[in-house]
Amino acid sequence: MNKILITLTAILTLASCSTEDVCGTITGFGANDYGYYVYLDGSREYVTQTTWEQAYVGDELCLESVW
């Protein structure tokens, strides 16, 4: 039973965020001439205005890659 729970946890963890997604904890945010951005674990990621307005430091966030 314990092995099944570990396997399910591993599958859910790997499936929750694809390799193209950027996930992390919001550590800051701001705006400049290029647009709105949040810092996810210290890395600046540009987002839509709606996402930026709903961003709070400490929230977990996953962003889909647009490239």
N, C-alpha and C positions, 0 to 999 in steps of 0.2 A: 504493500500500500504506500509506503514511504517513497519508493522509487517512482511510482506513478505520479505522486504529487510533485516530486522534483522535476520529472519530465514535463508535466503540464506547465509548471512554472517557467521552465526554460523556453518552451514553445511560445507561451504568451509573451514573455519578455522579448524574444527575438521577433515576433510578429507585430508587436505594438509600434515599431518604428522601422521603416524600411531604410535601406542604405542611402536613398536619396533624401530622406527627411533629416532635418536638423532639429534635435531635441535638447532641452536643458532647462535650467532654472533661470528665470529672469533676474538679472543682477543690476540692471539699469536700463534707461531708455533716453531717447532724445530725438531731435530733428535738425536737419540742416537743409542746404539748398537742393540736395538730391532726394530728400524724402524723410520718412519716419523710420526709426530703427529702435530695436531693443538689443540689449546685450544678453545672450544666452551663455551662461557660464563664462562670461568675459569676452565672448566673440560677438562682434557687431553683425546683426542681421537686419536687413531692410524689410519692412512690413507695410501693410496697408494702413491707412489712417484709422480704420475701424479696429483693427488688431491693436494698434498703438494706443488708442483711447481706452481699450479694455485691459491693458497691461498693468500688472501690479508686481512690484519687486517681491520675489519669493514664489511666484506662481510657476508651475511647470508648463512648458509650451513645446509643441512640436509643429514645425513648419515644413510644408511640402516644398521640394525644390522646383523652381520654375524653369530651370535650364535643361 
